[in-house]
Amino acid sequence: MAQLLTEAEIQEQAKVLSGWTVEDSKKLQITRTFKDFIQAIEFVNKLVEPAESAGHHPDIEISYNKVKITLTTHDAGGLTQTDFDVAQVISQIN
């Protein structure tokens, strides 16, 4: 099982993630807004390959042109290095 990050490690890593927030020290979240539903779905489809490659799948909520992504390591019960690594990859996707 992946090792949970400490609060200090979480805060340090969160500093380099533009637009992401830490929720309850257990989740990383970002909401992206697009022109319309089609662009939102195209973005979600771009998440498939990196998530599969990492073996780490985000929770995704879609509301018309908004996509909310939540990362956490469920079996560890909070944030691990993998969450921040996947967040970095997602941040690069347009």
Secondary structure as a PSIPRED ss2 file (coil, helix, strand):
# PSIPRED VFORMAT (PSIPRED V4.0)

   1 M C   1.000  0.000  0.000
   2 A C   1.000  0.000  0.000
   3 Q C   1.000  0.000  0.000
   4 L C   1.000  0.000  0.000
   5 L C   1.000  0.000  0.000
   6 T C   1.000  0.000  0.000
   7 E H   0.000  1.000  0.000
   8 A H   0.000  1.000  0.000
   9 E H   0.000  1.000  0.000
  10 I H   0.000  1.000  0.000
  11 Q H   0.000  1.000  0.000
  12 E H   0.000  1.000  0.000
  13 Q H   0.000  1.000  0.000
  14 A H   0.000  1.000  0.000
  15 K C   1.000  0.000  0.000
  16 V C   1.000  0.000  0.000
  17 L C   1.000  0.000  0.000
  18 S C   1.000  0.000  0.000
  19 G C   1.000  0.000  0.000
  20 W C   1.000  0.000  0.000
  21 T E   0.000  0.000  1.000
  22 V E   0.000  0.000  1.000
  23 E E   0.000  0.000  1.000
  24 D C   1.000  0.000  0.000
  25 S C   1.000  0.000  0.000
  26 K C   1.000  0.000  0.000
  27 K E   0.000  0.000  1.000
  28 L E   0.000  0.000  1.000
  29 Q E   0.000  0.000  1.000
  30 I E   0.000  0.000  1.000
  31 T E   0.000  0.000  1.000
  32 R E   0.000  0.000  1.000
  33 T E   0.000  0.000  1.000
  34 F C   1.000  0.000  0.000
  35 K C   1.000  0.000  0.000
  36 D C   1.000  0.000  0.000
  37 F H   0.000  1.000  0.000
  38 I H   0.000  1.000  0.000
  39 Q H   0.000  1.000  0.000
  40 A H   0.000  1.000  0.000
  41 I H   0.000  1.000  0.000
  42 E H   0.000  1.000  0.000
  43 F H   0.000  1.000  0.000
  44 V H   0.000  1.000  0.000
  45 N H   0.000  1.000  0.000
  46 K H   0.000  1.000  0.000
  47 L C   1.000  0.000  0.000
  48 V H   0.000  1.000  0.000
  49 E H   0.000  1.000  0.000
  50 P H   0.000  1.000  0.000
  51 A H   0.000  1.000  0.000
  52 E H   0.000  1.000  0.000
  53 S H   0.000  1.000  0.000
  54 A H   0.000  1.000  0.000
  55 G C   1.000  0.000  0.000
  56 H C   1.000  0.000  0.000
  57 H C   1.000  0.000  0.000
  58 P C   1.000  0.000  0.000
  59 D E   0.000  0.000  1.000
  60 I E   0.000  0.000  1.000
  61 E E   0.000  0.000  1.000
  62 I E   0.000  0.000  1.000
  63 S E   0.000  0.000  1.000
  64 Y C   1.000  0.000  0.000
  65 N C   1.000  0.000  0.000
  66 K E   0.000  0.000  1.000
  67 V E   0.000  0.000  1.000
  68 K E   0.000  0.000  1.000
  69 I E   0.000  0.000  1.000
  70 T E   0.000  0.000  1.000
  71 L E   0.000  0.000  1.000
  72 T C   1.000  0.000  0.000
  73 T E   0.000  0.000  1.000
  74 H C   1.000  0.000  0.000
  75 D C   1.000  0.000  0.000
  76 A C   1.000  0.000  0.000
  77 G C   1.000  0.000  0.000
  78 G E   0.000  0.000  1.000
  79 L C   1.000  0.000  0.000
  80 T C   1.000  0.000  0.000
  81 Q H   0.000  1.000  0.000
  82 T H   0.000  1.000  0.000
  83 D H   0.000  1.000  0.000
  84 F H   0.000  1.000  0.000
  85 D H   0.000  1.000  0.000
  86 V H   0.000  1.000  0.000
  87 A H   0.000  1.000  0.000
  88 Q H   0.000  1.000  0.000
  89 V H   0.000  1.000  0.000
  90 I H   0.000  1.000  0.000
  91 S H   0.000  1.000  0.000
  92 Q C   1.000  0.000  0.000
  93 I C   1.000  0.000  0.000
  94 N C   1.000  0.000  0.000
